Amino acid sequence: MYTITEPTSQMSGLAVFPYNGNLGIFVTVYHSQDWFLYEFNGSSLTYIGSGNPGVSDVTDSHGISYHPDTDTFFWSYNVSETNKWIAEVQFTETSLEQSSWGSIKAQF
């Protein structure tokens, strides 16, 4: 058992998937479209961060699952009482090299 404190309300879903050679875990909550990302290395659970898909007017998030053949997530949610959706979501995690930060900042 692992304690997590980041989810803002009652958890509604959990998906596990390959992540950096370890196990990634997304946790969703009912009254928000936020997804909380954790990495499990076989002995400890580390919080990585949170984000959301940016869908307008989400009222409830019901769950999430991962499909390894397509490397995508399926997320179920409501936009209203009558508009219930299942979205297929794919993401790529990227980071900028610190050496590029100055040149990007200079463009603004």
Stockholm file with secondary structure:
# STOCKHOLM 1.0

chainA/1-108         MYTITEPTSQMSGLAVFPYNGNLGIFVTVYHSQDWFLYEFNGSSLTYIGSGNPGVSDVTDSHGISYHPDTDTFFWSYNVSETNKWIAEVQFTETSLEQSSWGSIKAQF
#=GR chainA/1-108 SS CCCCCCCSSCEEEEEEEEETTEEEEEEEETTCCCEEEEEECSSCEEEEEEECCCCTTCCEEEEEEEETTTTEEEEEEESSSSCEEEEEECCCCCCCCGGGHHHHHHTC
#=GC SS_cons         CCCCCCCSSCEEEEEEEEETTEEEEEEEETTCCCEEEEEECSSCEEEEEEECCCCTTCCEEEEEEEETTTTEEEEEEESSSSCEEEEEECCCCCCCCGGGHHHHHHTC
//
